[in-house]
Amino acid sequence: MAPEESAEAALLLRSFERRFLAARALSSFPWQSLEEKLRDSSGSELLLDILQKTVKHPLCMKHPPSVKYAWSFLSELIRKHEAIHTEPLDELYEALAEVLTAEEPTQCHRSYLLPSGDSITLCESTAIISHGTTGLVTWNAALYLAEWAMENPAGFAHRTVLELGSGAGLTGLAICKMCRPRAYVFSDCHSHVLEQLQGNVLLNGLSLEPNAVALAQHPEHDTANAESPRVTVARVDWDVVTVPQLAAFQPDIVIAADVLYCPETVLSLVGVLQKLSACQKDQRVPDAYVAFTIRNPETCQLFTTELGRAGIPWEEVPRHDQKLFPYEEHSEMAILKLML
């Protein structure tokens, strides 16, 4: 294979690998590029390589995606192969047979590869809305905010981060693994989300502190030489949490991703941001960043309007170029920096 063709095949494999590990929509896979490669080749090496980078990937063998997803992917891969080559590929059918005999669990896994060679694996609900909450799956703005944080690690290094509405935990886990914060507080208000968050933190090799307030009150933990930050999971209900409770976390930086999904949550978010503006640490209030997907412009407009009413100035963070994670290319996302 010529060097140029080899590089193209490597990019194609990488694309399939990243999308399958993250269980992205099958329509987002580069099927057309695969078909072109299959037409130009009489062998089955590329399909076997894709099999090893997806269904047979070590991460998937240990933490599998949903059975339905793996079945749909393999079925499409077989269709693409048989549309061009008449000879069936036994390895594809053997993999499909293994998937068909597996039971579909209520939880599945998504994995994301990091530039360091490490990875993040999340246990998520197989339903978009489960137990009455959207916090059990990873949303696009969480991936976008994680990318931005990894592009700006100095903003998080040796600082205490409080995340509002952590959901499945992707953003925080990326920051913990790549940005060297001193301490990280994942927070949410739904019991099922908090339980899943704790599981995902442990699944990714981090230790949990039993109490977020104790974590903040004992800063002697030296992360300049520590391999991982002090991590805790806290219940924070935006509508009832008090200024002293928020101040006890002693955050240097506050973040939130994909939490602007209805007017009620917008009002609650602005309310908790107002409370955080009263939390001073060393005579300064925390920095704050909110990332969101622009699904409904009216909801986004409501957020900026309510920020103005609350006296919280804001500015849009320039778009970053670092595309590390697979998410919908057409999604319009933004990050606002808030001056609390």
TIBA-426487 format. One record per residue (C-alpha): chain; x, y, z; residue in one letter. Coordinates in Angstrom, 1 decimal. Example, Ala and Ser with C-alpha at 12.3 -4.5 7.8 and 13.67 -1.06 7.14 Angstrom:
BEGIN
<node unit="A" c1="12.3" c2="-4.5" c3="7.8" code="A"/>
<node unit="A" c1="13.7" c2="-1.1" c3="7.1" code="S"/>
//
This chain:
BEGIN
<node unit="A" c1="0.0" c2="0.0" c3="0.0" code="M"/>
<node unit="A" c1="1.3" c2="3.4" c3="-1.0" code="A"/>
<node unit="A" c1="2.1" c2="5.8" c3="1.9" code="P"/>
<node unit="A" c1="-0.8" c2="8.1" c3="0.9" code="E"/>
<node unit="A" c1="-3.2" c2="5.2" c3="0.9" code="E"/>
<node unit="A" c1="-1.8" c2="3.9" c3="4.2" code="S"/>
<node unit="A" c1="-2.4" c2="7.3" c3="5.8" code="A"/>
<node unit="A" c1="-6.0" c2="7.5" c3="4.4" code="E"/>
<node unit="A" c1="-6.7" c2="4.0" c3="5.8" code="A"/>
<node unit="A" c1="-5.3" c2="5.0" c3="9.2" code="A"/>
<node unit="A" c1="-7.6" c2="8.1" c3="9.3" code="L"/>
<node unit="A" c1="-10.5" c2="6.0" c3="8.3" code="L"/>
<node unit="A" c1="-9.8" c2="3.4" c3="11.0" code="L"/>
<node unit="A" c1="-9.3" c2="6.2" c3="13.6" code="R"/>
<node unit="A" c1="-12.7" c2="7.7" c3="12.6" code="S"/>
<node unit="A" c1="-14.5" c2="4.3" c3="13.0" code="F"/>
<node unit="A" c1="-12.7" c2="3.7" c3="16.3" code="E"/>
<node unit="A" c1="-13.6" c2="7.0" c3="17.9" code="R"/>
<node unit="A" c1="-17.2" c2="7.0" c3="16.7" code="R"/>
<node unit="A" c1="-17.8" c2="3.4" c3="17.7" code="F"/>
<node unit="A" c1="-16.2" c2="3.7" c3="21.2" code="L"/>
<node unit="A" c1="-18.4" c2="6.7" c3="21.8" code="A"/>
<node unit="A" c1="-21.5" c2="5.0" c3="20.4" code="A"/>
<node unit="A" c1="-22.2" c2="7.8" c3="18.0" code="R"/>
<node unit="A" c1="-25.0" c2="7.7" c3="15.5" code="A"/>
<node unit="A" c1="-24.3" c2="5.2" c3="12.7" code="L"/>
<node unit="A" c1="-25.2" c2="7.9" c3="10.2" code="S"/>
<node unit="A" c1="-22.1" c2="9.9" c3="11.3" code="S"/>
<node unit="A" c1="-19.6" c2="7.1" c3="10.3" code="F"/>
<node unit="A" c1="-17.6" c2="7.6" c3="7.1" code="P"/>
<node unit="A" c1="-19.4" c2="4.8" c3="5.2" code="W"/>
<node unit="A" c1="-18.9" c2="6.3" c3="1.8" code="Q"/>
<node unit="A" c1="-15.1" c2="6.4" c3="2.3" code="S"/>
<node unit="A" c1="-15.2" c2="2.8" c3="3.4" code="L"/>
<node unit="A" c1="-17.1" c2="1.8" c3="0.3" code="E"/>
<node unit="A" c1="-14.5" c2="3.5" c3="-1.9" code="E"/>
<node unit="A" c1="-11.7" c2="1.7" c3="-0.1" code="K"/>
<node unit="A" c1="-13.5" c2="-1.6" c3="-0.5" code="L"/>
<node unit="A" c1="-14.0" c2="-1.1" c3="-4.2" code="R"/>
<node unit="A" c1="-10.3" c2="-0.4" c3="-4.6" code="D"/>
<node unit="A" c1="-9.2" c2="-3.5" c3="-2.7" code="S"/>
<node unit="A" c1="-9.9" c2="-7.2" c3="-3.3" code="S"/>
<node unit="A" c1="-8.8" c2="-8.2" c3="0.2" code="G"/>
<node unit="A" c1="-10.6" c2="-8.0" c3="3.6" code="S"/>
<node unit="A" c1="-7.8" c2="-6.6" c3="5.7" code="E"/>
<node unit="A" c1="-9.5" c2="-3.2" c3="6.1" code="L"/>
<node unit="A" c1="-12.7" c2="-4.7" c3="7.4" code="L"/>
<node unit="A" c1="-10.8" c2="-7.0" c3="9.8" code="L"/>
<node unit="A" c1="-8.9" c2="-4.0" c3="11.0" code="D"/>
<node unit="A" c1="-12.2" c2="-2.1" c3="11.6" code="I"/>
<node unit="A" c1="-13.5" c2="-5.1" c3="13.5" code="L"/>
<node unit="A" c1="-10.5" c2="-5.0" c3="15.8" code="Q"/>
<node unit="A" c1="-10.8" c2="-1.2" c3="16.3" code="K"/>
<node unit="A" c1="-14.5" c2="-1.4" c3="17.1" code="T"/>
<node unit="A" c1="-16.4" c2="-4.5" c3="18.4" code="V"/>
<node unit="A" c1="-13.1" c2="-6.3" c3="19.3" code="K"/>
<node unit="A" c1="-11.4" c2="-3.2" c3="20.8" code="H"/>
<node unit="A" c1="-10.0" c2="-3.9" c3="24.3" code="P"/>
<node unit="A" c1="-12.2" c2="-1.1" c3="25.7" code="L"/>
<node unit="A" c1="-15.3" c2="-2.5" c3="24.2" code="C"/>
<node unit="A" c1="-14.5" c2="-6.1" c3="25.3" code="M"/>
<node unit="A" c1="-14.2" c2="-4.8" c3="28.9" code="K"/>
<node unit="A" c1="-16.9" c2="-2.1" c3="28.8" code="H"/>
<node unit="A" c1="-19.3" c2="-2.9" c3="25.9" code="P"/>
<node unit="A" c1="-21.8" c2="-0.6" c3="24.2" code="P"/>
<node unit="A" c1="-25.4" c2="-1.5" c3="24.0" code="S"/>
<node unit="A" c1="-26.2" c2="-4.8" c3="22.3" code="V"/>
<node unit="A" c1="-28.6" c2="-3.1" c3="19.9" code="K"/>
<node unit="A" c1="-25.9" c2="-0.6" c3="18.9" code="Y"/>
<node unit="A" c1="-23.2" c2="-3.3" c3="18.3" code="A"/>
<node unit="A" c1="-25.8" c2="-5.4" c3="16.3" code="W"/>
<node unit="A" c1="-26.8" c2="-2.4" c3="14.1" code="S"/>
<node unit="A" c1="-23.1" c2="-1.5" c3="13.5" code="F"/>
<node unit="A" c1="-22.1" c2="-5.0" c3="12.5" code="L"/>
<node unit="A" c1="-25.2" c2="-5.4" c3="10.3" code="S"/>
<node unit="A" c1="-24.3" c2="-2.3" c3="8.4" code="E"/>
<node unit="A" c1="-20.6" c2="-3.4" c3="8.1" code="L"/>
<node unit="A" c1="-21.8" c2="-6.7" c3="6.6" code="I"/>
<node unit="A" c1="-24.1" c2="-4.9" c3="4.2" code="R"/>
<node unit="A" c1="-21.3" c2="-2.7" c3="3.0" code="K"/>
<node unit="A" c1="-19.0" c2="-5.7" c3="2.5" code="H"/>
<node unit="A" c1="-21.5" c2="-7.8" c3="0.6" code="E"/>
<node unit="A" c1="-22.6" c2="-5.0" c3="-1.6" code="A"/>
<node unit="A" c1="-19.1" c2="-5.1" c3="-3.1" code="I"/>
<node unit="A" c1="-17.7" c2="-8.5" c3="-2.4" code="H"/>
<node unit="A" c1="-19.7" c2="-11.7" c3="-3.0" code="T"/>
<node unit="A" c1="-17.6" c2="-13.8" c3="-0.6" code="E"/>
<node unit="A" c1="-18.9" c2="-13.6" c3="3.0" code="P"/>
<node unit="A" c1="-16.4" c2="-12.7" c3="5.7" code="L"/>
<node unit="A" c1="-16.6" c2="-15.3" c3="8.5" code="D"/>
<node unit="A" c1="-15.2" c2="-13.0" c3="11.1" code="E"/>
<node unit="A" c1="-18.0" c2="-10.5" c3="10.7" code="L"/>
<node unit="A" c1="-20.7" c2="-13.2" c3="11.1" code="Y"/>
<node unit="A" c1="-18.9" c2="-14.7" c3="14.1" code="E"/>
<node unit="A" c1="-18.9" c2="-11.3" c3="15.8" code="A"/>
<node unit="A" c1="-22.5" c2="-10.8" c3="14.9" code="L"/>
<node unit="A" c1="-23.4" c2="-14.2" c3="16.4" code="A"/>
<node unit="A" c1="-21.7" c2="-13.3" c3="19.7" code="E"/>
<node unit="A" c1="-23.6" c2="-10.0" c3="19.9" code="V"/>
<node unit="A" c1="-27.0" c2="-11.8" c3="19.2" code="L"/>
<node unit="A" c1="-26.5" c2="-14.2" c3="22.1" code="T"/>
<node unit="A" c1="-25.8" c2="-11.3" c3="24.6" code="A"/>
<node unit="A" c1="-28.5" c2="-9.8" c3="26.8" code="E"/>
<node unit="A" c1="-29.2" c2="-6.1" c3="26.6" code="E"/>
<node unit="A" c1="-28.5" c2="-4.5" c3="29.9" code="P"/>
<node unit="A" c1="-30.1" c2="-1.3" c3="31.2" code="T"/>
<node unit="A" c1="-26.6" c2="0.3" c3="31.3" code="Q"/>
<node unit="A" c1="-24.1" c2="0.6" c3="28.4" code="C"/>
<node unit="A" c1="-20.7" c2="2.2" c3="28.0" code="H"/>
<node unit="A" c1="-19.2" c2="4.9" c3="25.9" code="R"/>
<node unit="A" c1="-15.4" c2="5.5" c3="25.8" code="S"/>
<node unit="A" c1="-13.4" c2="8.5" c3="24.7" code="Y"/>
<node unit="A" c1="-9.7" c2="8.5" c3="23.7" code="L"/>
<node unit="A" c1="-7.5" c2="11.2" c3="25.2" code="L"/>
<node unit="A" c1="-4.4" c2="12.7" c3="23.5" code="P"/>
<node unit="A" c1="-2.3" c2="11.3" c3="26.4" code="S"/>
<node unit="A" c1="-3.2" c2="7.7" c3="25.3" code="G"/>
<node unit="A" c1="-5.5" c2="7.4" c3="28.3" code="D"/>
<node unit="A" c1="-9.2" c2="7.1" c3="27.9" code="S"/>
<node unit="A" c1="-12.5" c2="7.9" c3="29.7" code="I"/>
<node unit="A" c1="-15.2" c2="5.3" c3="29.9" code="T"/>
<node unit="A" c1="-18.7" c2="6.2" c3="31.1" code="L"/>
<node unit="A" c1="-21.5" c2="3.9" c3="32.2" code="C"/>
<node unit="A" c1="-24.7" c2="5.5" c3="30.9" code="E"/>
<node unit="A" c1="-28.4" c2="4.7" c3="30.7" code="S"/>
<node unit="A" c1="-29.6" c2="3.2" c3="27.4" code="T"/>
<node unit="A" c1="-32.5" c2="5.6" c3="27.5" code="A"/>
<node unit="A" c1="-32.1" c2="9.3" c3="26.7" code="I"/>
<node unit="A" c1="-34.5" c2="10.2" c3="29.5" code="I"/>
<node unit="A" c1="-34.3" c2="7.8" c3="32.4" code="S"/>
<node unit="A" c1="-35.6" c2="8.0" c3="35.9" code="H"/>
<node unit="A" c1="-37.1" c2="11.4" c3="35.0" code="G"/>
<node unit="A" c1="-33.7" c2="13.0" c3="34.3" code="T"/>
<node unit="A" c1="-31.5" c2="13.8" c3="31.2" code="T"/>
<node unit="A" c1="-28.4" c2="13.6" c3="33.4" code="G"/>
<node unit="A" c1="-27.6" c2="9.9" c3="32.7" code="L"/>
<node unit="A" c1="-26.2" c2="10.4" c3="29.2" code="V"/>
<node unit="A" c1="-23.4" c2="12.6" c3="27.8" code="T"/>
<node unit="A" c1="-24.5" c2="15.6" c3="25.7" code="W"/>
<node unit="A" c1="-22.5" c2="17.4" c3="23.0" code="N"/>
<node unit="A" c1="-21.6" c2="20.5" c3="24.9" code="A"/>
<node unit="A" c1="-19.9" c2="18.4" c3="27.6" code="A"/>
<node unit="A" c1="-17.6" c2="17.1" c3="24.9" code="L"/>
<node unit="A" c1="-17.1" c2="20.6" c3="23.6" code="Y"/>
<node unit="A" c1="-16.3" c2="22.1" c3="27.0" code="L"/>
<node unit="A" c1="-13.9" c2="19.2" c3="27.7" code="A"/>
<node unit="A" c1="-12.0" c2="19.9" c3="24.5" code="E"/>
<node unit="A" c1="-11.7" c2="23.6" c3="25.4" code="W"/>
<node unit="A" c1="-10.5" c2="22.8" c3="28.9" code="A"/>
<node unit="A" c1="-7.8" c2="20.5" c3="27.5" code="M"/>
<node unit="A" c1="-6.8" c2="23.3" c3="25.2" code="E"/>
<node unit="A" c1="-6.5" c2="25.6" c3="28.2" code="N"/>
<node unit="A" c1="-5.2" c2="23.5" c3="31.0" code="P"/>
<node unit="A" c1="-3.5" c2="26.4" c3="32.8" code="A"/>
<node unit="A" c1="-7.0" c2="27.8" c3="33.7" code="G"/>
<node unit="A" c1="-7.6" c2="24.6" c3="35.8" code="F"/>
<node unit="A" c1="-4.2" c2="23.6" c3="37.0" code="A"/>
<node unit="A" c1="-3.9" c2="23.6" c3="40.9" code="H"/>
<node unit="A" c1="-7.4" c2="25.1" c3="41.3" code="R"/>
<node unit="A" c1="-10.6" c2="23.8" c3="42.8" code="T"/>
<node unit="A" c1="-13.3" c2="23.3" c3="40.3" code="V"/>
<node unit="A" c1="-17.0" c2="23.1" c3="41.0" code="L"/>
<node unit="A" c1="-19.1" c2="21.6" c3="38.2" code="E"/>
<node unit="A" c1="-22.9" c2="22.3" c3="38.2" code="L"/>
<node unit="A" c1="-25.1" c2="19.6" c3="36.6" code="G"/>
<node unit="A" c1="-22.3" c2="17.1" c3="36.0" code="S"/>
<node unit="A" c1="-24.5" c2="14.5" c3="34.4" code="G"/>
<node unit="A" c1="-22.5" c2="11.4" c3="33.4" code="A"/>
<node unit="A" c1="-19.2" c2="13.1" c3="34.3" code="G"/>
<node unit="A" c1="-17.4" c2="13.4" c3="31.0" code="L"/>
<node unit="A" c1="-16.2" c2="17.0" c3="31.3" code="T"/>
<node unit="A" c1="-14.9" c2="16.6" c3="34.8" code="G"/>
<node unit="A" c1="-13.2" c2="13.3" c3="34.2" code="L"/>
<node unit="A" c1="-11.3" c2="14.9" c3="31.2" code="A"/>
<node unit="A" c1="-10.3" c2="17.8" c3="33.3" code="I"/>
<node unit="A" c1="-9.2" c2="15.6" c3="36.2" code="C"/>
<node unit="A" c1="-7.1" c2="13.5" c3="33.8" code="K"/>
<node unit="A" c1="-5.6" c2="16.2" c3="31.6" code="M"/>
<node unit="A" c1="-5.6" c2="19.6" c3="33.4" code="C"/>
<node unit="A" c1="-4.2" c2="18.8" c3="36.9" code="R"/>
<node unit="A" c1="-6.8" c2="20.6" c3="39.1" code="P"/>
<node unit="A" c1="-6.1" c2="20.6" c3="42.9" code="R"/>
<node unit="A" c1="-9.7" c2="19.4" c3="43.6" code="A"/>
<node unit="A" c1="-12.8" c2="18.7" c3="41.6" code="Y"/>
<node unit="A" c1="-16.4" c2="18.7" c3="42.8" code="V"/>
<node unit="A" c1="-18.9" c2="17.0" c3="40.6" code="F"/>
<node unit="A" c1="-22.4" c2="18.0" c3="41.5" code="S"/>
<node unit="A" c1="-26.0" c2="17.2" c3="40.6" code="D"/>
<node unit="A" c1="-29.3" c2="17.1" c3="42.3" code="C"/>
<node unit="A" c1="-30.8" c2="13.8" c3="41.1" code="H"/>
<node unit="A" c1="-30.1" c2="10.7" c3="43.2" code="S"/>
<node unit="A" c1="-29.7" c2="8.4" c3="40.2" code="H"/>
<node unit="A" c1="-27.3" c2="10.8" c3="38.5" code="V"/>
<node unit="A" c1="-25.2" c2="11.1" c3="41.7" code="L"/>
<node unit="A" c1="-25.0" c2="7.3" c3="42.0" code="E"/>
<node unit="A" c1="-23.9" c2="7.0" c3="38.4" code="Q"/>
<node unit="A" c1="-21.4" c2="9.8" c3="38.8" code="L"/>
<node unit="A" c1="-19.7" c2="8.1" c3="41.7" code="Q"/>
<node unit="A" c1="-19.5" c2="4.9" c3="39.7" code="G"/>
<node unit="A" c1="-18.0" c2="6.6" c3="36.7" code="N"/>
<node unit="A" c1="-15.4" c2="8.4" c3="38.9" code="V"/>
<node unit="A" c1="-14.3" c2="5.1" c3="40.3" code="L"/>
<node unit="A" c1="-14.5" c2="3.3" c3="36.9" code="L"/>
<node unit="A" c1="-11.9" c2="5.8" c3="35.6" code="N"/>
<node unit="A" c1="-9.4" c2="5.1" c3="38.4" code="G"/>
<node unit="A" c1="-10.0" c2="8.2" c3="40.5" code="L"/>
<node unit="A" c1="-10.6" c2="8.1" c3="44.3" code="S"/>
<node unit="A" c1="-13.5" c2="9.7" c3="46.0" code="L"/>
<node unit="A" c1="-13.3" c2="11.9" c3="49.0" code="E"/>
<node unit="A" c1="-16.2" c2="11.3" c3="51.4" code="P"/>
<node unit="A" c1="-17.1" c2="14.9" c3="51.9" code="N"/>
<node unit="A" c1="-16.8" c2="18.0" c3="49.7" code="A"/>
<node unit="A" c1="-16.7" c2="20.4" c3="52.5" code="V"/>
<node unit="A" c1="-13.9" c2="18.5" c3="54.3" code="A"/>
<node unit="A" c1="-12.1" c2="18.5" c3="51.0" code="L"/>
<node unit="A" c1="-12.2" c2="22.3" c3="50.8" code="A"/>
<node unit="A" c1="-11.3" c2="22.8" c3="54.4" code="Q"/>
<node unit="A" c1="-8.1" c2="20.6" c3="54.2" code="H"/>
<node unit="A" c1="-6.1" c2="22.0" c3="51.3" code="P"/>
<node unit="A" c1="-2.9" c2="20.4" c3="52.5" code="E"/>
<node unit="A" c1="-3.2" c2="17.8" c3="49.7" code="H"/>
<node unit="A" c1="-0.4" c2="18.8" c3="47.3" code="D"/>
<node unit="A" c1="-1.4" c2="18.2" c3="43.7" code="T"/>
<node unit="A" c1="1.8" c2="19.8" c3="42.4" code="A"/>
<node unit="A" c1="3.3" c2="16.3" c3="42.9" code="N"/>
<node unit="A" c1="0.1" c2="14.3" c3="43.2" code="A"/>
<node unit="A" c1="-1.0" c2="12.2" c3="40.2" code="E"/>
<node unit="A" c1="-4.7" c2="12.9" c3="40.6" code="S"/>
<node unit="A" c1="-6.8" c2="15.6" c3="42.2" code="P"/>
<node unit="A" c1="-9.0" c2="15.3" c3="45.2" code="R"/>
<node unit="A" c1="-12.5" c2="14.4" c3="43.9" code="V"/>
<node unit="A" c1="-15.9" c2="14.4" c3="45.4" code="T"/>
<node unit="A" c1="-19.5" c2="14.1" c3="44.3" code="V"/>
<node unit="A" c1="-22.0" c2="16.4" c3="46.0" code="A"/>
<node unit="A" c1="-25.7" c2="16.9" c3="45.9" code="R"/>
<node unit="A" c1="-26.5" c2="20.5" c3="44.9" code="V"/>
<node unit="A" c1="-30.1" c2="21.5" c3="44.3" code="D"/>
<node unit="A" c1="-29.8" c2="25.0" c3="42.6" code="W"/>
<node unit="A" c1="-33.1" c2="26.2" c3="44.0" code="D"/>
<node unit="A" c1="-32.4" c2="25.4" c3="47.7" code="V"/>
<node unit="A" c1="-28.6" c2="25.5" c3="48.1" code="V"/>
<node unit="A" c1="-27.5" c2="28.4" c3="50.2" code="T"/>
<node unit="A" c1="-24.5" c2="30.8" c3="49.8" code="V"/>
<node unit="A" c1="-22.7" c2="29.4" c3="52.8" code="P"/>
<node unit="A" c1="-23.1" c2="25.9" c3="51.4" code="Q"/>
<node unit="A" c1="-21.7" c2="26.9" c3="48.1" code="L"/>
<node unit="A" c1="-18.9" c2="29.0" c3="49.7" code="A"/>
<node unit="A" c1="-17.9" c2="25.9" c3="51.7" code="A"/>
<node unit="A" c1="-16.7" c2="24.3" c3="48.4" code="F"/>
<node unit="A" c1="-14.2" c2="27.2" c3="48.0" code="Q"/>
<node unit="A" c1="-14.3" c2="27.0" c3="44.2" code="P"/>
<node unit="A" c1="-11.8" c2="28.9" c3="42.1" code="D"/>
<node unit="A" c1="-13.7" c2="28.1" c3="38.9" code="I"/>
<node unit="A" c1="-17.3" c2="27.0" c3="38.2" code="V"/>
<node unit="A" c1="-18.3" c2="25.2" c3="35.0" code="I"/>
<node unit="A" c1="-21.5" c2="23.8" c3="33.6" code="A"/>
<node unit="A" c1="-22.3" c2="22.1" c3="30.3" code="A"/>
<node unit="A" c1="-25.6" c2="21.5" c3="28.4" code="D"/>
<node unit="A" c1="-27.9" c2="22.7" c3="31.3" code="V"/>
<node unit="A" c1="-30.0" c2="25.2" c3="29.3" code="L"/>
<node unit="A" c1="-32.6" c2="22.8" c3="28.1" code="Y"/>
<node unit="A" c1="-35.8" c2="24.6" c3="29.4" code="C"/>
<node unit="A" c1="-36.8" c2="28.0" c3="30.8" code="P"/>
<node unit="A" c1="-37.1" c2="26.6" c3="34.3" code="E"/>
<node unit="A" c1="-33.5" c2="25.3" c3="34.4" code="T"/>
<node unit="A" c1="-32.3" c2="28.6" c3="33.0" code="V"/>
<node unit="A" c1="-33.9" c2="30.6" c3="35.9" code="L"/>
<node unit="A" c1="-32.6" c2="28.1" c3="38.4" code="S"/>
<node unit="A" c1="-29.1" c2="28.3" c3="36.9" code="L"/>
<node unit="A" c1="-29.0" c2="32.1" c3="37.0" code="V"/>
<node unit="A" c1="-30.2" c2="31.9" c3="40.6" code="G"/>
<node unit="A" c1="-27.3" c2="29.6" c3="41.7" code="V"/>
<node unit="A" c1="-24.8" c2="31.8" c3="39.8" code="L"/>
<node unit="A" c1="-26.0" c2="34.8" c3="41.7" code="Q"/>
<node unit="A" c1="-25.4" c2="32.9" c3="44.9" code="K"/>
<node unit="A" c1="-21.9" c2="31.9" c3="43.7" code="L"/>
<node unit="A" c1="-21.2" c2="35.6" c3="43.0" code="S"/>
<node unit="A" c1="-21.4" c2="36.1" c3="46.8" code="A"/>
<node unit="A" c1="-18.8" c2="33.4" c3="47.4" code="C"/>
<node unit="A" c1="-15.4" c2="35.0" c3="47.8" code="Q"/>
<node unit="A" c1="-12.2" c2="33.1" c3="48.1" code="K"/>
<node unit="A" c1="-9.1" c2="35.2" c3="48.9" code="D"/>
<node unit="A" c1="-11.2" c2="38.3" c3="48.2" code="Q"/>
<node unit="A" c1="-12.1" c2="37.2" c3="44.7" code="R"/>
<node unit="A" c1="-15.2" c2="35.4" c3="43.3" code="V"/>
<node unit="A" c1="-14.8" c2="32.3" c3="41.1" code="P"/>
<node unit="A" c1="-14.4" c2="32.3" c3="37.4" code="D"/>
<node unit="A" c1="-17.4" c2="30.7" c3="35.6" code="A"/>
<node unit="A" c1="-17.9" c2="29.1" c3="32.2" code="Y"/>
<node unit="A" c1="-21.2" c2="27.7" c3="30.8" code="V"/>
<node unit="A" c1="-21.2" c2="25.6" c3="27.6" code="A"/>
<node unit="A" c1="-24.3" c2="24.8" c3="25.7" code="F"/>
<node unit="A" c1="-25.7" c2="23.6" c3="22.4" code="T"/>
<node unit="A" c1="-27.8" c2="26.1" c3="20.6" code="I"/>
<node unit="A" c1="-31.0" c2="24.0" c3="20.1" code="R"/>
<node unit="A" c1="-33.5" c2="26.7" c3="20.8" code="N"/>
<node unit="A" c1="-32.3" c2="30.3" c3="20.3" code="P"/>
<node unit="A" c1="-35.1" c2="31.6" c3="22.5" code="E"/>
<node unit="A" c1="-33.8" c2="29.6" c3="25.5" code="T"/>
<node unit="A" c1="-30.3" c2="30.9" c3="24.9" code="C"/>
<node unit="A" c1="-31.6" c2="34.4" c3="24.6" code="Q"/>
<node unit="A" c1="-33.5" c2="33.9" c3="27.9" code="L"/>
<node unit="A" c1="-30.2" c2="32.9" c3="29.6" code="F"/>
<node unit="A" c1="-28.3" c2="36.0" c3="28.5" code="T"/>
<node unit="A" c1="-31.4" c2="38.2" c3="29.3" code="T"/>
<node unit="A" c1="-31.6" c2="36.8" c3="32.8" code="E"/>
<node unit="A" c1="-27.8" c2="37.2" c3="33.3" code="L"/>
<node unit="A" c1="-28.3" c2="40.9" c3="32.5" code="G"/>
<node unit="A" c1="-31.1" c2="41.2" c3="35.0" code="R"/>
<node unit="A" c1="-29.0" c2="39.5" c3="37.6" code="A"/>
<node unit="A" c1="-26.1" c2="41.9" c3="36.9" code="G"/>
<node unit="A" c1="-23.8" c2="39.2" c3="35.7" code="I"/>
<node unit="A" c1="-21.6" c2="40.4" c3="32.7" code="P"/>
<node unit="A" c1="-20.6" c2="37.8" c3="30.1" code="W"/>
<node unit="A" c1="-18.6" c2="37.3" c3="27.0" code="E"/>
<node unit="A" c1="-18.4" c2="34.5" c3="24.4" code="E"/>
<node unit="A" c1="-15.3" c2="32.4" c3="24.5" code="V"/>
<node unit="A" c1="-13.7" c2="32.2" c3="21.0" code="P"/>
<node unit="A" c1="-14.4" c2="28.9" c3="19.3" code="R"/>
<node unit="A" c1="-11.6" c2="26.3" c3="19.6" code="H"/>
<node unit="A" c1="-10.2" c2="24.2" c3="16.8" code="D"/>
<node unit="A" c1="-9.3" c2="21.1" c3="18.8" code="Q"/>
<node unit="A" c1="-11.7" c2="18.4" c3="17.7" code="K"/>
<node unit="A" c1="-10.8" c2="15.4" c3="19.9" code="L"/>
<node unit="A" c1="-14.2" c2="13.9" c3="20.4" code="F"/>
<node unit="A" c1="-16.8" c2="12.7" c3="17.9" code="P"/>
<node unit="A" c1="-20.0" c2="14.7" c3="18.0" code="Y"/>
<node unit="A" c1="-22.5" c2="16.1" c3="15.5" code="E"/>
<node unit="A" c1="-20.6" c2="18.3" c3="13.0" code="E"/>
<node unit="A" c1="-23.6" c2="20.5" c3="12.5" code="H"/>
<node unit="A" c1="-24.2" c2="21.2" c3="16.2" code="S"/>
<node unit="A" c1="-23.8" c2="24.8" c3="17.0" code="E"/>
<node unit="A" c1="-22.2" c2="25.2" c3="20.4" code="M"/>
<node unit="A" c1="-20.9" c2="28.1" c3="22.6" code="A"/>
<node unit="A" c1="-19.1" c2="28.8" c3="25.8" code="I"/>
<node unit="A" c1="-19.8" c2="31.9" c3="27.8" code="L"/>
<node unit="A" c1="-17.4" c2="33.3" c3="30.4" code="K"/>
<node unit="A" c1="-19.3" c2="34.9" c3="33.2" code="L"/>
<node unit="A" c1="-18.0" c2="37.7" c3="35.4" code="M"/>
<node unit="A" c1="-19.6" c2="36.9" c3="38.7" code="L"/>
//
